[in-house]
Amino acid sequence: MTILAKQRPGVYSDYNTSKILYSSKIGKSVAIVAKSEADTDKIYNIQNLSDAQTIFGSSSTMYLLCKAVIENGVNNILAVSAGSSESNYEKAFEIIEESDGISVVVCDSLDSPIQQLLMQSVLNSSKNKKERLGILASSENNDSLSTWAKQFNNERILLVAQNPLNSEGKTLSGCILAASLATVISKYTDPSQSFNGAEIKGFSKLNKTLTEDEVDEYITNGIIPFEVVAGQLEIIRAVTSKTTTDGVADKIFKEVNTILIIDEVIKSIRDALKNNISAAKNNVTTRNAINSQVTVKLQEFLDSGIIDSYSVPNVYQSSEDQSVCIVELEFTVVQGINQIHITANINV
């Protein structure tokens, strides 16, 4: 483990991946950055549609994004206006980056440079104990979805490439579908619960019905596919954009649940150890106590079925800085079932 070059006292975390992974529970607010006539450089806490309409206007994309979130069951939105200029997005993402309690970030832009700003904001926040996900949408006329998806390739970024239709059959921006998806993910109570087949409310039609080959292509490229079943819009499979590492196919972070579980476990342990910063000494007694605390938390996650197994934590004093206590964790993330294959031996 490399000690971060930070001087502020605190409990910090990092994660590496192999077959065993480690990093905290996300908040329950959805953050939105979009153009509107509202003031920039300010966070608006939106809890109902009337507030969104008053502040942003019912004809703005910001209002439509807020509407999609609220219709899908989340009434806590942190919205930052980008005004009418592309140049305001960077500042807007910086404001969101510093905000607490955010689970997922979305924006109205389909332009790659601005989407890269969103991704960087999500990554910066997550490195500073404000773990979150970001969801981006492809433009409707994108000729190469695989090229677009490869720009991100990150477990904290989710991608959508279909567009919802409104009740009049008009094609809406994919960012509205992204906002609806953000709501479904932010409402989770169990990070191991599958989002496959989860309902997206407010829409019953898509601009494109995917063939089975296209579903496979989307998932392979790290794009979440959707379908309409009996008039209900559903997620087919919730995957992240992380598909390769150093150019080699990598399925470790394929499922959205993997990063959610990692965040949940580490955040819980980090919170449990906070009191040790102000009162504890870095001695054998304290380290044994930390070991016991961490083991209890891991056992709780094992008992609740969020992790499959764990090893006894390794707690020791850093050789580089004697004021630093290092806690090494090793646990296996539980995997959901995506397919069931039935093999039948039949005698006639």
N, C-alpha and C positions, 0 to 999 in steps of 0.2 A: 504493500500500500504506500503510495506517495503522499506525504503530508502536504496539505494545501498551504499555500503561502498566505495565510490569514492570521491576523493578530487579535481579532475580537474573540473573547471567550465564547464558547458555544459547543453544541454537539453537531458535528458535520458528518455528511455521508457521501458515499460514492458507490458505484456498482460496476462490476466487470461481468462479462458473460462467458460461460462455457456451457456445460450441461446444467450447471448450478448457478443461480443468479442472485444478485442482491441490489437495492436503493430505496414514496410515503403517501399517505392517503391524500387524495386530491380534495379540494374544497367542493362546494355545491353551487357556485355561481357560474353563469356563462358570461364571458366577456365578448363584446362586439365592438369592432372598429369599422366605421363606414362613413361615407360622405353624407352630409346633411347641412342644413342652414344653421344648425345650433352652434354655440360657441365651441371653439377648439380648446385644447389644454385644460380640459375639465372632465371629471368623471360624473356621469349621470347614473344614479341608482334607480333603475326602472323596475317597478313591481306590478304595474298594470298597464293595459293597452291605452287607457286614456292619457296617462302620463307620456307615453311614447308618442302619441298623436299630437299632444300639445307641444312637446319639445321639438320633435323632429318633423312633424307634418305627415299626414296619411299617404302622401304620394312619394315619400322618400324610401329608398331601399332600407335605410336604418329601421324605419317603422315596420316594414315587411319582415325583417330579420327578428325584431323583437316579437312580432306577432307569431312567427313560427315557433319561437322558444316558449312563449306563454301558452300557446295552444297545446304544446306537448308536455306541459305540466311543471315548468319552472317559472317562479315569479320573482327571481332575484337576478337581475341583469345589471352588469356594469358596462355602460356604453360610453364610448369616447368618439366624438365627431372628428372626422378628418376634414371638415369644411367642404370646400369645393375644389381643393387643389391636391394633386398627387404628392406634393412636397410635405403635406401635413401628416402623412401616414407614419413616418419614422418617429415623430414626437408622440403620436397617439399610442404607438406600440410601446414606447418607453414608459409612458404613464401606466399602461396595463401591466407592464413588466414589474413595476414596483408595487403592485397592488396584491393584497392578500386574499385568500378565500376563493380563488378562481379555479375551476375545474377544467374548463375548455375555452379556447379562444377561437373566434371566427372573424372573418372580415368580408367585405363586399367585393374586393378587388379580384379580378381574374388575371391580372398582370403578374408575370413571374417575378420581377424585381420586388414588388410589394409583398408577394407571397413569401419570398425569401426573408423579408424583414419580419414577417409574422413568425416564421420558423425560428429565426435567431432570437427573437424576444422570448418565445416559449422555452428554448434551450437555456438562455441566460437565467430566466426565472427558476427553472428546475434545478439548476446548479446552485442556486442560492436559497434552497429549502422552501421554494414556492412551486412545488411540482404541479404540472398541468399538461394538457394535450392541446394540439392545434388541429383544426380541420379546414382543408382548402378545397376549392372546387375548380374544375377545368372549364374552359370556355366551351360553348356548344359546338363551335366549328374547329375544335382541336383535331388536327389530322394525325398526330402521333401521341397517343396517350402514354405509351411506354417511355418516350423521350421526356415528356412532362413529368411523369412519376419519378424517374431516375434523378431528377434535380433535388429530391428531398431525401428519400432513402433513410428515414429516421423513425425510430419506434414511437416518438412523441408526435408524429405528424400523420394524420389520417387524410385520405383523399376520396373525393366523390367525383364522378364524371357523367352523371345523368342529371336531367333537369325535370323538376315537377311541373305539372300543368295545373292551372287554376280551373275553377268550375266552368269557365267559358272556353276552355281548351287552349288558352294562351300559354306559351312556354315561358316559364319563369327562370331566373338565374339559378345556377347550381348552388350558389352560396346560401340560398334559402333552404335547400335540402341539407346543406352542411350545418346550418343553425338548428334544424330539427334534429339531426343526428347528435349534435352537441348536447341537446337536452336529454335525449335518451341515455347517453353515457353519463352525464352529470347526476342523474337520478339514482344511480346504482346504490344498493345497500350492501351488496356482497360482491367484491371485486372479481370473484371467480364465476359469477353468473354469466351465462352466455347471452350475447346480444343477437345471436343468429335467430332470425324469425321475429325479432322485436318489431312492433308496429310503429310507423311514423304517422302521426295524426295530421289532419288538415289537407291531405292530398290523396287522391285515389287513382291518379294517372301519371305516367312518365312519358317523356319525349321519345324514349327508346326502350323496347322490350329486348332483353338480351337473350341470345341463343345460349345453349349449354357451353359451346366452345368459347363464346364471349365471356361468360361467367368465369370460366377457367382462366382466360386471358387477364381479366380484371384482377382476380385474386393473385395470380402469378406476378403481376406488376405492382401489387400493393395498393390496389384500388378497391374500395368497398362497393360491391354490386347490390342493387335493389331490384325488387320485383313487385308486381301487383297480384295479390291472391284474393279472389272473391271480393274485389273492390277495395281491398285494404293494402296500403303500401307497406312493405316489410323489408328489413335488412336480410339479405341472403347469408352473408358471412362478414363479420366485423374483423378486418385485418388492418395492420399498420403498413406504412410505406417502406418499412425496413425489410428489404428483400436480399441484399447482398452485403458482404463485408470484404473489402479489398478485392472487389470484382467477383467473388465467389458466392454462389447462392447460400443464403443463411436464413433458416426458418425459425431461429430461436425466438425472435420477436414477432412472428407472423400474427399471432392472435392479440387483439387489443387487451384481453384479460391479463396477459403476461405482465405488461408494464403497470397495469392497475394494481395487481397483487404486489409487485415489487414496491411500488409507492406506498401502498397500505401498510405493509410490514415494516418498512424502514421508518416511516413517519411515526408509527406507533411506538417503536423502540426508541427513536430519538426523543419523543415526548416523555417517555418513561425515565430516561436518563438525565433529563434537564436539571433536576434537583441536585445531582452529584457535582455540578459545576461550582455552585456557590459554597457547598458545605464539606465536600469530601477531600481527602488527601490521596495522592497517587501512591498508595501503598498496597500491600498484599490484601489486607482486610477489605479495602474499598474495591479492589479489582475482583475479589471473590464475590462481593455483594453485587457488583455489576453483572458478573457472570450469571448469578442466580436470577437477577431481574430479567435479563435477556432470555434466559432459558424458559422462564415462566411465560413470557410473551410469545415465544416461538411455539411453546406447547399449546397455548390458547389458539393460535392460528392452525396448528395441526388438528386439534380437536374440532375446530369449526369447519375443517375441510378446505381451507384456503391454501395451505401448503401440503405437500405429500410427505415430506420428511425434513429433518434438519440434523446437523451435527452440533456437538457441544461447542459453544462459542469459545474462541481463543482471545483472552483479554490480557494485555501486557503493556508495560511501559515502553514508550518509544525510545530507541537508542539515540535518536537525533535530538529529541527535546524531552527532558524528564518530566515536564509538566503536561505532556500529552499521553493520554491513555487510548490505546488502540483496541477496538473491538472488532474482531473478524467473525463474520457470519457465513454460514453455508446452509442454504435450504433449497429444496426443490419445489418449484411452482406447480400447482395442480393444473392439469390440462383437461379441458372440456372435451366432449365427444362431438366431432363434426360428422362422422360417418359411422354407420353400423353395417358391416358386411356379413351376410348370412351364407354359410356354406351348408348345403343339404346333401346328404347321402341317401339316395332313395332306392329301395328295393321293390321291384315289381314282380 
